[in-house]
Amino acid sequence: MKTPHVAASALAAALALGLVSQAQAQDKTAKEKCFGIVKAGQNDCANLSGSHSCAGQSSKDNDVGEWKFVAKGSCKAAGGLSQEEAKAKAKK
């Protein structure tokens, strides 16, 4: 390969990586945590009580302390709770 081709390939790769990270950032902003709608084993990360810290470790359906990312604005329609609502409900 000639030097200009190597440089062009490197530049294309760098630009592609920038686009991927930008797309991931936009994807995260278009989602919100939704508590209380998770099926057992399908949570996205740690629960409110701190009894586990990994995805996929929820043990029962619709546990108020478990959450998953959903499209922003769709949590209430799915019957879910915000983090503040879930904390208040868990204290009861």
Stockholm file with secondary structure:
# STOCKHOLM 1.0

chainA/1-92         MKTPHVAASALAAALALGLVSQAQAQDKTAKEKCFGIVKAGQNDCANLSGSHSCAGQSSKDNDVGEWKFVAKGSCKAAGGLSQEEAKAKAKK
#=GR chainA/1-92 SS CCHHHHHHHHHHHHHHHHHHHHHHHHHHHTEEEEESCCCTTCCCSCCTTCSCCSTTCCCSTTCTTCEEEEETTCTGGGTCBCHHHHHHHHHC
#=GC SS_cons        CCHHHHHHHHHHHHHHHHHHHHHHHHHHHTEEEEESCCCTTCCCSCCTTCSCCSTTCCCSTTCTTCEEEEETTCTGGGTCBCHHHHHHHHHC
//
